[in-house]
Amino acid sequence: MKSSDRIPQQFTSIPELHRALGLPKPLHPLVSLVNYADITTPETDLPKVMTLDFFKISYKFNLQGKIKYGQHYYDFDEGGISFISPHQIIASKEDEKDYSGYTLLIHPDFLHNYPLLKTIKNYGFFSYSANEALYLSAKEKRTISEVFEHILEELNGNIDDFSQDVIISHIEVLLNYSNRFYKRQFITRKAANHNILTQLESLLNHYFDNKKSLIQGIPTVQYLAEQLNLSPRYLSDMLRNLTGQNTQQHIHEKLIEKAKEYLSGDRLTVAEVAYQLGFEHPQSFNKIFKRKTHFTPIEFKQSFQKN
């Protein structure tokens, strides 16, 4: 890829993206449902890297080739739904592509004065990476297809005072179904998720056992997610469904476990334990230890000292 191709092409409006894809003018300037089969721009002329100022929900039936988010490629061969929020960088790989499906484009201005403008941020899957797309069962595909058909029908009808209300209602239904199906996916992929949990435990053990905390500080959710090739939001949502605790809580649990290990010996003071674990200030360590154990580090250490 040329260096110039790595510069994202920004699309500020849906009509602008339509023109780039060789599509007719959208039926509504702030919302559009694109059928991939209707794209007429040659593959070689499509932007390789782009950002959108609007939401993009892609429902792909089949795809050969890969779509890249950041440093990771996602293989869509099985089909599924991916969710992109405004200003995310999207890059396509120059492989053969043969897919069918729809993309729903929603400009934030379309949601203006509707509660969905605020609540859409609560749907965590808009922060997931592409390799964390939603895979659908046959029944779920029918359900999602029907919602897309309802939106298309409304867009193709005569625009009236109720059109926006109806379309937004269908979008909310789509998002709520997606939320439900993601919960199902966490359950049906429990075995794979247990493997991720095991990897997370190994990462945390290695981090503290090799004294990385002394140099890099307390491990962050972002750091762990990158090591596991997952987005931070997906990792936390997956762990919460699996264990009832998010990534930050798992980090805190490991911190307390290692703290107890150090405090039960005679070699380190409480302040030294705090620094060993990556805390800049012992007071912060004291606060989290007391919150998690109901004992101060001093009280816990004294319980191991001989009378």
C-alpha positions in Angstrom: 0.0 0.0 0.0 1.3 3.5 -0.9 2.1 5.9 1.9 -0.6 8.1 0.5 -3.1 5.3 0.8 -2.5 5.1 4.5 -4.0 8.6 5.1 -7.6 8.1 6.0 -10.2 9.7 3.7 -12.7 11.4 5.8 -16.4 11.4 4.9 -18.4 14.0 6.7 -21.8 13.2 5.2 -23.7 10.2 3.9 -24.3 11.7 0.4 -20.5 12.2 0.1 -19.9 8.4 0.9 -22.7 7.5 -1.6 -20.8 9.4 -4.4 -17.6 7.7 -3.5 -19.3 4.3 -3.8 -21.0 5.1 -7.1 -24.4 5.0 -5.5 -27.4 7.3 -6.2 -28.2 10.1 -3.9 -29.5 8.7 -0.5 -33.3 8.9 0.0 -32.6 10.7 3.3 -29.4 12.8 3.8 -29.0 11.6 7.4 -29.8 7.9 7.2 -29.2 5.4 4.4 -29.4 1.6 3.9 -26.8 0.5 1.3 -27.0 -2.8 -0.5 -23.4 -3.9 -1.3 -24.6 -5.3 -4.6 -25.5 -1.7 -5.7 -21.9 -0.3 -5.3 -20.6 0.5 -8.8 -17.2 2.1 -8.1 -14.4 -0.3 -9.1 -12.6 -2.0 -6.2 -9.4 -0.3 -7.2 -10.9 3.2 -6.9 -12.5 2.7 -3.4 -10.8 4.4 -0.5 -8.3 2.0 1.2 -8.5 3.8 4.6 -11.3 6.0 5.7 -13.1 7.6 8.7 -16.8 8.4 8.9 -18.5 11.1 10.8 -21.5 8.8 11.3 -22.5 5.4 12.6 -22.1 2.4 10.4 -23.8 -1.0 11.0 -22.7 -3.6 8.5 -24.7 -6.8 8.1 -22.7 -9.2 5.8 -24.0 -12.5 4.6 -20.7 -13.7 3.1 -17.4 -12.2 2.5 -14.0 -13.4 1.1 -11.1 -11.2 2.1 -10.5 -9.2 5.2 -11.3 -5.9 6.8 -8.6 -4.3 9.0 -9.2 -2.3 12.2 -5.9 -0.9 13.6 -3.3 -3.7 13.4 -5.8 -6.6 13.2 -7.6 -8.2 10.2 -11.0 -9.7 10.6 -12.1 -12.6 8.4 -15.8 -12.2 7.5 -16.2 -15.5 5.8 -18.9 -16.6 8.2 -20.8 -13.4 7.9 -22.2 -11.3 10.7 -22.7 -7.8 12.0 -20.1 -5.2 12.9 -20.7 -1.8 14.5 -18.6 1.3 13.8 -19.0 4.5 15.7 -18.0 7.9 14.2 -14.3 8.7 13.6 -13.1 5.1 13.8 -10.4 4.3 11.2 -11.5 1.6 8.7 -9.0 0.0 6.3 -9.7 -2.6 3.7 -7.1 -5.1 2.5 -6.5 -5.4 -1.2 -7.6 -9.0 -1.4 -10.4 -10.5 -3.4 -13.8 -9.5 -2.0 -17.0 -11.2 -2.7 -19.7 -10.4 -0.2 -23.4 -9.5 0.0 -25.3 -7.7 2.6 -26.3 -4.2 3.9 -24.8 -1.3 5.6 -26.9 1.1 7.7 -25.5 4.6 7.9 -26.8 6.9 10.6 -25.6 10.4 11.1 -25.8 11.6 14.7 -27.8 14.6 13.6 -30.6 12.2 12.6 -30.9 11.3 16.3 -31.0 14.9 17.5 -33.8 15.5 20.1 -34.2 11.7 20.5 -33.1 9.8 23.7 -31.2 7.4 21.4 -28.5 10.1 20.7 -27.4 9.6 24.3 -28.3 5.9 24.9 -26.5 4.7 21.7 -23.2 5.2 23.6 -24.4 2.5 26.1 -24.2 -0.2 23.4 -20.7 -1.3 24.1 -20.4 -3.2 20.8 -19.8 0.1 19.0 -16.4 0.0 20.8 -15.6 -3.5 19.8 -13.0 -4.4 17.2 -14.0 -6.0 14.0 -12.7 -9.4 15.1 -15.4 -9.2 17.8 -18.3 -9.0 15.4 -21.6 -10.6 16.1 -22.2 -14.0 14.5 -25.8 -14.9 14.0 -27.7 -18.2 14.0 -30.1 -18.9 11.1 -33.0 -17.7 13.3 -31.2 -14.6 14.4 -30.4 -13.8 10.8 -34.1 -13.9 9.9 -34.8 -11.5 12.8 -32.2 -9.0 11.8 -33.1 -9.2 8.1 -36.7 -8.3 8.9 -35.6 -5.2 10.8 -33.4 -4.1 7.9 -36.3 -4.7 5.5 -38.6 -2.6 7.7 -36.1 0.3 7.7 -35.7 0.0 3.9 -39.5 -0.1 3.4 -39.8 3.1 5.5 -37.0 4.9 3.6 -38.6 3.9 0.3 -42.0 5.2 1.3 -43.2 8.7 1.4 -41.4 10.8 4.0 -43.9 12.3 6.5 -44.0 13.6 10.1 -43.8 10.0 11.5 -41.0 8.7 9.3 -38.1 9.7 11.6 -39.9 8.3 14.6 -40.5 4.9 12.9 -37.0 4.6 11.6 -35.4 5.4 14.9 -37.8 2.9 16.6 -36.5 0.2 14.1 -32.9 1.2 14.9 -33.5 0.8 18.6 -35.0 -2.6 17.9 -32.0 -3.6 15.9 -29.6 -2.5 18.7 -31.6 -4.3 21.4 -31.7 -7.5 19.4 -27.9 -7.1 18.8 -27.4 -6.7 22.5 -29.4 -9.8 23.2 -27.5 -11.8 20.6 -24.1 -10.7 21.9 -25.1 -12.0 25.3 -26.0 -15.3 23.7 -22.6 -15.2 21.9 -20.7 -14.8 25.1 -22.5 -17.9 26.4 -22.1 -20.1 23.3 -18.4 -19.2 23.2 -17.8 -19.9 26.8 -15.1 -22.4 26.2 -13.1 -20.0 24.1 -13.7 -17.3 26.6 -12.4 -19.5 29.4 -9.2 -19.8 27.4 -9.0 -16.0 27.3 -9.5 -15.9 31.0 -6.7 -18.3 31.5 -4.4 -16.2 29.2 -5.4 -13.1 31.3 -4.4 -14.8 34.5 -1.1 -15.8 33.0 -0.5 -12.3 31.7 -1.1 -10.8 35.2 1.0 -13.4 36.9 3.9 -12.8 34.5 3.5 -9.0 34.8 3.9 -9.0 38.6 6.3 -11.9 38.9 8.7 -10.2 36.5 8.5 -6.9 38.4 7.1 -5.1 35.3 4.9 -3.1 37.7 8.1 -1.4 39.1 8.8 0.1 35.8 5.5 0.3 34.0 3.1 0.8 36.9 -0.1 -1.0 37.5 -1.3 -2.9 34.4 -4.1 -1.1 32.5 -7.1 -2.5 30.8 -5.8 -1.1 27.5 -2.5 -3.0 28.0 -4.1 -6.3 28.8 -6.6 -6.0 25.9 -3.8 -5.3 23.4 -1.9 -8.4 24.6 -5.0 -10.5 24.1 -5.8 -8.9 20.7 -9.1 -7.7 22.0 -10.7 -4.3 22.4 -10.9 -3.1 26.0 -14.7 -2.9 26.0 -15.1 -6.4 24.6 -12.7 -7.9 27.1 -14.5 -6.3 30.0 -17.9 -7.3 28.7 -16.8 -10.9 28.1 -15.2 -11.2 31.5 -18.3 -9.7 33.2 -20.5 -12.3 31.5 -18.1 -15.1 32.4 -17.1 -14.2 36.0 -19.3 -11.3 37.0 -16.3 -9.0 37.1 -14.8 -6.6 34.5 -11.1 -6.4 33.6 -10.4 -3.6 36.1 -11.8 -5.8 38.9 -9.6 -8.7 37.8 -6.6 -6.4 37.9 -7.5 -5.4 41.5 -8.0 -9.0 42.5 -4.5 -9.9 41.3 -3.1 -6.8 43.0 -4.6 -7.8 46.4 -3.5 -11.4 45.9 0.1 -10.3 45.3 -0.1 -7.7 48.1 -1.1 -10.4 50.6 1.8 -12.5 49.4 4.3 -9.7 50.0 2.7 -8.5 53.3 2.7 -12.0 54.8 6.6 -11.9 54.7 8.9 -9.9 56.9 11.1 -8.5 54.1 9.1 -5.6 52.7 7.5 -2.6 54.4 4.0 -1.5 53.4 5.4 1.4 51.4 7.8 -1.0 49.6 5.0 -3.4 48.8 3.0 -0.5 47.3 5.9 0.5 45.1 6.6 -3.1 44.1 3.0 -3.4 42.8 3.3 -0.2 40.8 1.6 2.4 43.0 3.2 5.9 42.9 1.8 6.7 46.4 1.4 4.2 49.3 -1.9 6.0 50.2 -3.5 4.8 47.0 -2.4 1.3 47.8 -3.7 1.6 51.4 -7.1 2.8 50.1 -7.7 0.0 47.6 -6.4 -2.7 50.0 -8.8 -1.5 52.8 -11.7 -1.4 50.4 -11.1 -4.9 49.1 -10.1 -6.6 52.4 -11.6 -4.4 55.2 -8.1 -4.3 56.7 -5.4 -1.8 56.3 -2.1 -3.2 54.9 -0.5 -2.6 58.4 -3.3 -4.6 60.1 -2.9 -7.4 57.7 0.9 -7.5 58.0 0.7 -7.4 61.8 -1.6 -10.5 61.8 1.3 -12.5 60.5 3.8 -11.3 63.1 4.5 -13.5 66.0 3.6 -12.3 69.5 
